[in-house]
Amino acid sequence: MLDKKALYQISSGLYLVSSHQNEHRAGCIINTFLQVTSNPIQVSITINKENDTTQTILNSRAFHVTALSEQVDMNVIATFGFQSSKEKDKFEGFDSQQDTLDNPYIEAGMNASFTCKVVNTLDVGSHMIIVGEVIDCEVLNHEKSMTYDYYHSVKKGTSPKNAPTYQEEVKEEAKTKWRCKVCGYIYEGDELPEDFICPICGQPASAFEKVES
Ligand SMILES: Cc1cc2nc3c(=O)[nH]c(=O)nc-3n(C[C@H](O)[C@H](O)[C@H](O)COP(=O)(O)O)c2cc1C
């Protein structure tokens, strides 16, 4: 038996991992940040080879991780989880800081922050597992951490194909679908209400397009 729904029972949080190489700033949303050891403090991230952030981390050998809280602006997820740093500087438009290794990071809506130096990498096919030693970390506030489950069940969030936990949507019956052009959220229904607001990134109905089947 290979019941992929079992994978939904694995719990995780949501994180923003970022890095820089000279003037280039990159960052993306991940749900694969884990503590690996406590002495020294080592963490790992699992990140798609096609992500611009991956290449930036591999080149600079450093990265920053912040943990998303339930209060995070969904626009952070829409920007960092569904757009590419190859095409734009995603940090523009957000208040950002720099850690001691000059990696950019956002504090608003985050509850913890980690500055890491790359100490190991493992090629696992579509993704790289990157292990970092934490050289600085701090609690930013005591808001509840955003779990992947909360993102799916309360915020009705989706995951793009680059997320390692992505699963093909199971087609049930043909319903009209409307896709948010900013974050990819799908609304199902014959008509999209005029006052509809995307629950992920807050875009109005005009940002939606009909999905042709
Ligand atoms: C909820 C969520 C979870 C994600 N988890 C991961 C992850 O663990 N690893 C990964 O490589 N991408 C993950 N992604 C996808 C990346 O954030 C996305 O592909 C991003 O646009 C890559 O940006 P970049 O090219 O600027 O690095 C996730 C996205 C979302 C919305």
PDBQT file of the ligand as one rigid body, heavy atoms in Angstrom, charges set to zero:
ROOT
HETATM    1  C1  LIG A 301       3.575  26.557   1.864  1.00  0.00    +0.000 C 
HETATM    2  C2  LIG A 301       4.792  26.426   0.988  1.00  0.00    +0.000 A 
HETATM    3  C3  LIG A 301       5.812  25.533   1.337  1.00  0.00    +0.000 A 
HETATM    4  C4  LIG A 301       6.960  25.397   0.531  1.00  0.00    +0.000 A 
HETATM    5  N1  LIG A 301       7.965  24.545   0.914  1.00  0.00    +0.000 NA
HETATM    6  C5  LIG A 301       9.084  24.424   0.160  1.00  0.00    +0.000 A 
HETATM    7  C6  LIG A 301      10.189  23.629   0.592  1.00  0.00    +0.000 A 
HETATM    8  O1  LIG A 301      10.189  23.062   1.681  1.00  0.00    +0.000 OA
HETATM    9  N2  LIG A 301      11.255  23.514  -0.255  1.00  0.00    +0.000 N 
HETATM   10  C7  LIG A 301      11.291  24.145  -1.460  1.00  0.00    +0.000 A 
HETATM   11  O2  LIG A 301      12.282  23.982  -2.203  1.00  0.00    +0.000 OA
HETATM   12  N3  LIG A 301      10.290  24.957  -1.874  1.00  0.00    +0.000 NA
HETATM   13  C8  LIG A 301       9.189  25.106  -1.095  1.00  0.00    +0.000 A 
HETATM   14  N4  LIG A 301       8.175  25.940  -1.493  1.00  0.00    +0.000 N 
HETATM   15  C9  LIG A 301       8.244  26.577  -2.822  1.00  0.00    +0.000 C 
HETATM   16  C10 LIG A 301       9.139  27.825  -2.906  1.00  0.00    +0.000 C 
HETATM   17  O3  LIG A 301       8.872  28.733  -1.865  1.00  0.00    +0.000 OA
HETATM   18  C11 LIG A 301       8.853  28.509  -4.271  1.00  0.00    +0.000 C 
HETATM   19  O4  LIG A 301       9.135  27.605  -5.318  1.00  0.00    +0.000 OA
HETATM   20  C12 LIG A 301       9.576  29.824  -4.468  1.00  0.00    +0.000 C 
HETATM   21  O5  LIG A 301       8.910  30.556  -5.495  1.00  0.00    +0.000 OA
HETATM   22  C13 LIG A 301      11.042  29.688  -4.849  1.00  0.00    +0.000 C 
HETATM   23  O6  LIG A 301      11.585  30.986  -4.948  1.00  0.00    +0.000 OA
HETATM   24  P1  LIG A 301      13.072  31.310  -5.443  1.00  0.00    +0.000 P 
HETATM   25  O7  LIG A 301      13.194  30.802  -6.849  1.00  0.00    +0.000 OA
HETATM   26  O8  LIG A 301      13.141  32.800  -5.365  1.00  0.00    +0.000 OA
HETATM   27  O9  LIG A 301      14.011  30.628  -4.533  1.00  0.00    +0.000 OA
HETATM   28  C14 LIG A 301       7.061  26.140  -0.670  1.00  0.00    +0.000 A 
HETATM   29  C15 LIG A 301       6.059  27.072  -0.987  1.00  0.00    +0.000 A 
HETATM   30  C16 LIG A 301       4.925  27.219  -0.166  1.00  0.00    +0.000 A 
HETATM   31  C17 LIG A 301       3.861  28.230  -0.522  1.00  0.00    +0.000 C 
ENDROOT
TORSDOF 0
